[in-house]
Amino acid sequence: MLDQFFRQMTPDTSMDNDAGDQAIDNTVVAQAVAATIDEVYARTGKDSILVTHSQGGLPGWEVPLYTDHVAAIVAIEPGAAPEVGSDAYNAMVEQNIPAAFYYGDYIGQQYTDVPAAAMWTMMASTADTFTTAYTAAGCTSTVVHLPDEGITGNDHFMFQDLNNDVIADHIENWIQQNVQ
């Protein structure tokens, strides 16, 4: 069962970082995703909606640096939002790419019995900072805390939860309202 679970994880590009640890190289991953998006555009003439999750969110924000065919980014519990003023942020502003952040349950200081709650609260706060600046720049960004929408029972892998159809419908509605 564990092998089946780990098959769903972000592919490890097996690159060393400056500390000598193996880490995902966000630039390499972003360039590969951008090349795929460009291929989709070449075949269909349509821009792509990029859906990222967790650690995969970090290279996802860099994708607009390498292609101008991203119609929107939907980030499901990303590790962080792009830093305001960063190259990734500026590329998104320049291309006016709508962004949505989705967070499940167990995020908040009140969850003292959940070891990662404080970490996820800090990560989710980067979405709030991003959204404030991004909307002030005239772009669209939405932060969705599913419990605030009455959608509960979701963990970090919300697309595998029993109510994933409800979440998919919520994301689809956001896309219909915010993506040209």
C-alpha positions as a printed Julia matrix, in Angstrom:
180×3 Matrix{Float64}:
   0.0    0.0     0.0
   2.82   2.39    0.8
   4.35   1.84   -2.64
   0.99   2.69   -4.24
   0.75   5.86   -2.15
   4.26   7.06   -3.05
   3.62   6.55   -6.76
   1.39   9.62   -6.54
   4.13  11.89   -5.22
   5.97  14.62   -7.09
   8.67  13.06   -9.28
  12.1   13.52   -7.75
  14.46  15.05  -10.27
  17.35  13.75   -8.11
  19.25  17.0    -8.26
  21.55  18.16   -5.49
  21.01  21.56   -3.9
  23.76  23.8    -2.51
  23.69  21.91    0.8
  24.37  18.62   -1.0
  20.9   17.3    -0.3
  18.77  15.87   -3.05
  16.04  18.33   -3.87
  13.67  19.23   -6.63
  15.11  21.9    -8.91
  12.17  24.28   -9.3
  13.6   25.86  -12.45
  14.11  22.54  -14.24
  10.6   21.41  -13.3
   9.07  24.78  -14.3
  10.83  24.68  -17.67
   9.62  21.12  -18.3
   6.03  22.05  -17.42
   6.27  25.16  -19.61
   7.52  23.05  -22.53
   4.54  20.73  -22.06
   2.15  23.68  -21.95
   3.7   25.06  -25.13
   3.23  21.66  -26.77
  -0.44  21.65  -25.73
  -0.81  25.14  -27.17
   0.87  24.11  -30.43
  -1.55  21.2   -30.78
  -4.76  22.89  -29.63
  -4.29  26.63  -29.85
  -5.5   26.86  -26.25
  -3.79  28.04  -23.09
  -3.57  25.61  -20.16
  -4.89  25.78  -16.63
  -2.07  24.66  -14.37
  -3.12  22.75  -11.26
  -0.39  22.28   -8.66
  -0.22  20.57   -5.3
   1.99  20.97   -2.25
   5.71  21.06   -3.14
   4.73  21.06   -6.81
   3.27  24.51   -6.24
   6.71  26.06   -5.94
   7.89  25.31   -9.5
   4.35  25.97  -10.71
   4.66  29.66   -9.87
   7.79  29.84  -12.05
   6.12  28.34  -15.14
   4.96  31.77  -16.47
   8.63  32.77  -16.66
   9.02  30.26  -19.52
   5.68  30.38  -21.36
   2.87  32.83  -21.95
   0.26  30.1   -22.39
  -0.93  29.71  -18.79
  -4.63  30.6   -18.55
  -4.77  30.23  -14.74
  -3.05  28.57  -11.8
  -4.99  26.57   -9.23
  -2.73  25.77   -6.29
  -3.91  23.08   -3.88
  -2.19  23.63   -0.54
   1.02  24.93   -2.12
   4.2   25.15   -0.06
   4.05  28.92   -0.49
   2.81  31.64   -2.79
   5.28  33.54   -4.95
   6.96  36.34   -3.08
   5.57  39.74   -4.03
   8.06  41.42   -6.36
   9.81  38.18   -7.33
  10.4   37.3   -10.98
   7.62  34.69  -10.8
   5.18  37.18   -9.28
   6.06  39.83  -11.86
   5.6   37.39  -14.75
   2.16  36.49  -13.42
   1.2   40.17  -13.07
   2.49  40.94  -16.58
   0.4   38.1   -18.04
  -2.55  38.79  -15.69
  -2.89  35.09  -14.79
  -5.82  34.34  -12.44
  -4.77  32.35   -9.37
  -6.67  30.34   -6.8
  -5.4   28.78   -3.58
  -7.28  25.88   -1.98
  -6.79  24.79    1.63
  -8.49  21.94    3.48
  -9.1   21.33    7.17
  -6.58  21.48   10.0
  -4.99  24.79    9.13
  -4.94  27.25   12.01
  -3.47  27.88   15.41
  -6.48  26.23   17.05
  -5.3   22.78   15.91
  -2.7   22.32   18.63
  -2.98  18.53   18.32
  -2.02  18.58   14.62
   1.79  18.83   14.35
   1.84  20.49   10.92
  -1.01  22.97   11.55
   1.28  25.85   12.48
   3.48  25.24    9.44
   0.45  25.18    7.11
  -0.95  28.3     8.76
   2.3   30.11    7.91
   2.27  28.75    4.35
  -1.37  29.74    3.86
  -0.57  33.26    5.08
   1.72  33.67    2.06
  -1.38  33.22   -0.12
  -3.08  36.08    1.74
  -0.04  38.35    1.26
   0.15  37.41   -2.43
  -3.59  37.93   -2.97
  -3.6   41.37   -1.34
  -0.77  42.6    -3.58
  -1.96  40.76   -6.7
  -5.49  42.12   -6.57
  -4.11  45.6    -5.87
  -2.15  45.19   -9.12
  -5.45  44.57  -10.93
  -5.15  40.79  -11.16
  -7.42  38.02   -9.85
  -6.45  35.87   -6.88
  -8.75  33.92   -4.6
  -7.92  32.12   -1.37
 -10.38  29.34   -0.56
 -10.43  27.73    2.87
 -12.83  24.87    2.23
 -14.26  24.8     5.8
 -15.28  28.46    5.33
 -17.24  27.29    2.27
 -18.97  24.58    4.32
 -16.79  21.88    2.74
 -15.15  19.85    5.49
 -13.37  16.57    6.0
 -10.39  17.35    3.79
  -6.75  16.61    4.33
  -3.68  17.61    2.34
  -4.63  15.18   -0.44
  -8.13  16.63   -0.89
  -8.39  15.35   -4.46
  -8.4   11.84   -2.99
 -10.9   12.54   -0.23
 -14.43  11.15   -0.37
 -15.85  14.55   -1.31
 -13.36  15.24   -4.11
 -16.26  15.71   -6.54
 -17.5   18.64   -4.44
 -14.03  20.19   -4.49
 -13.71  19.59   -8.24
 -17.06  21.33   -8.77
 -15.89  24.27   -6.63
 -12.69  24.58   -8.67
 -14.65  24.26  -11.93
 -16.99  27.07  -10.81
 -13.98  29.26   -9.97
 -12.52  28.56  -13.42
 -15.8   29.39  -15.16
 -16.03  32.7   -13.27
 -12.39  33.79  -13.53
 -10.71  32.36  -16.63
 -11.24  33.73  -20.12
